[in-house]
């Protein structure tokens, strides 16, 4: 897929600190010289997919079961160990949790939810 290669190259150049408008303009000129302007919409979609994947990989989500202030206080130690400020964490109310919190992102999962503990008790009970 040629558009993925172009999108990844575009992302690398954009991360290097160059002006986004200049980067896109130079890509457009390069494609025009090669007669590949029809690739632009597909490159844009591939670029959006790559950016979304990177964002979700680096995003931190704190799922809470109502007591947001308590969850923020309890996660402070975990966030300090990860060198992350609380303002960089997205907080979501999770209706499937009956208490506690879950912190997910950056290839980590910290689960301090009641749901996890109840499932653990249930699984141990049915195994014995």
C-alpha positions in Angstrom: 0.0 0.0 0.0 1.7 3.0 -1.3 -0.5 5.5 0.6 0.7 4.0 3.9 4.3 4.6 3.0 3.6 8.2 2.1 1.6 8.7 5.3 4.3 7.3 7.5 6.9 9.5 5.7 4.6 12.5 6.1 4.3 11.8 9.8 8.1 11.5 10.2 8.7 14.8 8.5 5.9 16.5 10.5 7.4 15.2 13.8 10.8 16.7 12.8 9.3 20.1 13.5 8.7 21.4 10.0 5.7 23.6 9.3 2.7 21.3 8.5 1.6 23.5 5.6 5.0 23.3 4.0 5.2 19.5 4.5 1.8 19.0 2.9 2.6 21.4 0.1 5.9 19.7 -0.7 4.1 16.3 -0.7 1.5 17.6 -3.1 4.2 18.9 -5.4 6.1 15.7 -5.4 3.0 13.7 -6.1 2.1 16.1 -9.0 5.5 15.7 -10.5 5.0 11.9 -10.5 1.4 12.0 -11.7 0.1 10.5 -8.4 -2.2 13.2 -7.2 -5.0 10.7 -7.0 -3.3 9.2 -4.0 -3.8 12.3 -1.8 -7.2 11.4 -0.4 -6.0 7.9 0.5 -2.8 9.3 2.0 -4.9 11.6 4.1 -7.0 8.7 5.4 -3.9 6.6 6.1 -2.3 9.5 7.9 -5.5 9.9 10.1 -5.4 6.2 10.9 -1.8 6.4 12.0 -2.3 9.5 14.1 -5.4 7.9 15.8 -3.4 4.7 16.5 -0.5 6.7 18.0 -2.9 8.8 20.1 -4.7 5.8 21.5 -1.4 4.1 22.2 -0.2 7.1 24.2 -3.5 8.1 25.8 -4.3 7.4 29.4 -7.9 6.8 30.5 -9.0 6.8 34.1 -12.4 4.9 34.3 -14.2 5.6 37.6 -17.3 4.3 39.2 -18.6 7.6 40.5 -16.1 8.7 43.2 -13.8 10.7 40.8 -12.1 12.7 43.5 -11.1 9.5 45.4 -9.9 7.9 42.2 -7.7 10.9 41.3 -6.2 10.8 44.8 -5.5 7.1 44.6 -4.0 7.2 41.1 -1.6 10.1 42.0 1.2 7.7 43.1 0.8 5.6 39.9 0.9 8.7 37.7 3.9 10.1 39.5 5.8 6.8 38.8 4.8 7.1 35.1 5.9 10.8 35.1 2.5 11.8 33.9 0.5 14.8 35.1 -3.2 14.4 35.9 -4.2 17.0 33.3 -3.0 14.6 30.6 -5.4 11.8 31.8 -8.9 11.5 30.3 -11.4 10.7 33.0 -14.5 8.7 32.1 -17.4 7.5 34.1 -17.8 3.7 33.6 -21.2 2.2 34.3 -19.8 -1.3 34.3 -17.7 -0.6 37.4 -19.5 -0.9 40.7 -16.7 0.8 42.6 -13.0 1.7 42.4 -11.1 2.7 39.2 -9.1 1.5 36.2 -6.2 3.3 34.6 -5.4 2.2 31.1 -2.9 3.3 28.5 0.7 3.4 27.5 0.8 -0.3 27.5 -0.2 -0.5 31.2 -3.4 -1.4 33.1 -3.9 -0.6 36.8 -7.1 -2.1 38.0 -8.4 -1.2 41.4 -12.0 -1.8 40.7 -14.4 -3.8 42.9 -15.5 -5.6 39.7 -12.0 -7.1 39.4 -12.0 -8.3 43.0 -15.5 -9.8 42.7 -14.7 -11.6 39.5 -11.6 -13.0 41.2 -13.6 -14.3 44.2 -16.2 -15.7 41.8 -13.6 -17.5 39.7 -11.9 -19.0 42.8 -15.3 -20.2 44.1 -16.4 -22.0 40.9 -13.0 -23.7 40.5 -13.1 -25.3 44.0 
